[in-house]
Amino acid sequence: MIVLIVVVATIGEMFKAHKKSQNKGYGPEVDRLQNEVKALNERVKSLETIVTDKSYQLRSEIDSLK
């Protein structure tokens, strides 16, 4: 859920920067934000892999029993 919020916020920032670049020439800023979104998407994929891993879920269930 948190990851989704981060992705949506980042995409929103990218959209705003894109709109500004059309009017004011912020091309480098848009490029920077696009690279940031790509990096965040890679991090989200890594986190999803960790969280959906069965050993992670098992460890979480064992910890909750303590």
ABEGO torsion letter per residue (X at the ends): XAAAAAAAAAAAAAAAAAAAAAAAGAAAAAAAAAAAAAAAAAAAAAAAAAAABAAAAAAAAAAAAX
